[in-house]
């Protein structure tokens, strides 16, 4: 009878009783909802990014920019916490100009649209002109940016500013023309820059032509 008893191998017992240790699997991170990518409240500028947060992103996260992105079915718009006419341009207009160098949503939209809408208020000229010495270097940085979209936002902002402050921009224009001259060599920007220069001339007056030609000799005046 004893010969009919089968004894399991010792090694098999060890395998079942002492499983090999294994490292615990990392907890799966919850996947963000598609809408979270567009919701400014869910964007953490201090999150896991390869670069440090920009000044604009940090100010925006702390509520220093008094407007937020509102999503529409067709296009987005800004919702201001206060009527733009009641907002001080210093330092808000400069902060929005700094945001033109952003490359991430919603900062790209907020800075571009915010800059544009703030310049549409009735007394924008008298508020913006005193800020030109600080504002122009910020726009210059956007125009010098390697990102094409950043450059285009800077160019649009320059034209918008010129329409508001007029000839007051002439004293600072040379600082901006060097970057425009460089980009003028790029065929995809030639027409857009030429149009922008013509608008600068129209807003700045005849004196603007000489300033532009000092940096861009090939420029042809709209009146020639």
Residue pairs with C-beta under 8 A, 6 or more apart in sequence:
32 42
36 42
37 105
38 69
38 71
38 105
38 106
40 60
40 68
40 69
40 106
40 110
43 61
43 106
44 61
45 53
45 54
45 57
45 58
45 60
45 61
46 53
46 58
46 61
53 61
54 98
54 99
54 101
54 102
54 107
55 98
56 65
56 95
56 98
56 99
56 101
56 102
56 107
56 111
57 102
57 104
57 107
59 65
59 95
60 99
60 107
60 110
64 95
65 92
65 95
65 96
65 99
65 110
65 114
66 80
66 81
66 82
66 87
66 92
67 78
67 79
67 80
67 81
67 110
67 114
68 78
68 79
68 81
68 110
69 76
69 77
69 78
69 79
69 106
69 109
69 110
70 76
70 77
70 78
70 79
76 109
77 113
78 110
78 113
78 114
78 117
80 87
80 117
84 117
84 118
84 120
84 121
85 121
85 122
85 123
87 118
88 127
89 118
89 124
89 127
89 128
89 131
90 127
90 130
90 131
92 118
93 115
93 118
93 119
93 127
93 128
93 131
93 135
94 131
94 134
94 135
94 138
96 110
96 111
96 114
96 115
96 118
97 111
97 115
97 135
97 138
97 139
97 142
97 157
98 111
98 138
99 107
99 108
99 110
99 111
99 112
99 114
99 115
100 111
100 112
100 115
100 138
100 139
100 142
100 150
100 153
100 154
100 157
101 141
101 142
101 145
101 150
101 154
102 108
102 111
102 150
103 147
103 149
103 150
108 149
108 153
111 153
112 153
112 156
112 157
115 157
115 160
116 156
116 157
116 160
118 124
119 128
119 160
119 161
119 163
119 164
121 127
124 164
125 164
125 165
125 166
128 135
128 161
128 164
128 165
129 165
129 168
132 165
132 168
132 169
132 171
132 172
133 172
135 161
136 169
136 172
136 175
136 176
137 175
139 154
139 157
139 158
139 161
139 176
140 175
140 176
140 179
141 154
142 150
142 151
142 153
142 154
142 157
143 151
143 154
143 155
143 158
143 176
143 179
143 180
143 183
144 179
145 151
145 154
148 188
148 189
151 183
151 189
152 192
155 180
155 192
155 193
155 196
158 176
158 196
158 200
159 196
159 199
159 200
161 169
162 169
162 199
162 200
162 203
162 204
163 199
163 203
166 203
166 204
166 205
167 203
167 204
167 205
167 207
167 208
169 200
169 203
169 204
170 204
170 205
170 207
170 208
170 211
173 200
173 204
173 208
173 211
173 212
174 211
174 214
174 215
177 211
177 212
177 214
177 215
177 216
178 215
180 193
180 196
180 197
180 215
180 216
181 215
181 216
183 189
183 193
184 190
184 193
184 194
184 216
194 219
197 212
197 216
197 219
198 222
200 208
200 212
201 208
201 209
201 212
201 221
201 222
202 222
204 211
206 223
209 219
209 221
209 223
212 219
213 219
